[in-house]
Amino acid sequence: MIKKRVFKTKDEVEVTFEWPVDDIEAISLVADFNQWEVKPMSLNKRTKTFKYKVRLGKNQNYQFRYLLNDNVWENDPDADGLVENDFGSNNSLLSTY
């Protein structure tokens, strides 16, 4: 799940990425806005989700994927779209327009 919070007085959008715990022990967000570095998501035991929050520039497109349990790549079903990557699969697309 992706939640976007637009600020009227700033050129930023606060984006919260969420993924349900299910049978997952760890999940990381990997994105072009963090130079494709693996960034662990925080576990919220109350909501039983992993979360990662970031502020991004408005009117941009960003690519990202999730890395589950350090070995399975997943896209977000709530992404704004998919973009083909150089590895023969797709990346999730996030739009802040």
HELIX and SHEET records of a PDB file:
HELIX    1   1 ASP A   32  ASN A   34  5                                   3    
SHEET    1   A 4 ILE A   2  VAL A   6  0                                        
SHEET    2   A 4 GLU A  12  PRO A  20 -1                                        
SHEET    3   A 4 THR A  49  GLY A  57 -1                                        
SHEET    4   A 4 SER A  42  ASN A  44 -1                                        
SHEET    1   B 4 LYS A  39  PRO A  40  0                                        
SHEET    2   B 4 ILE A  27  ALA A  31 -1                                        
SHEET    3   B 4 ASN A  61  LEU A  68 -1                                        
SHEET    4   B 4 VAL A  72  GLU A  74 -1                                        
SHEET    1   C 5 LYS A  39  PRO A  40  0                                        
SHEET    2   C 5 ILE A  27  ALA A  31 -1                                        
SHEET    3   C 5 ASN A  61  LEU A  68 -1                                        
SHEET    4   C 5 ASN A  90  SER A  95 -1                                        
SHEET    5   C 5 GLY A  81  GLU A  84 -1                                        
END                                                                             
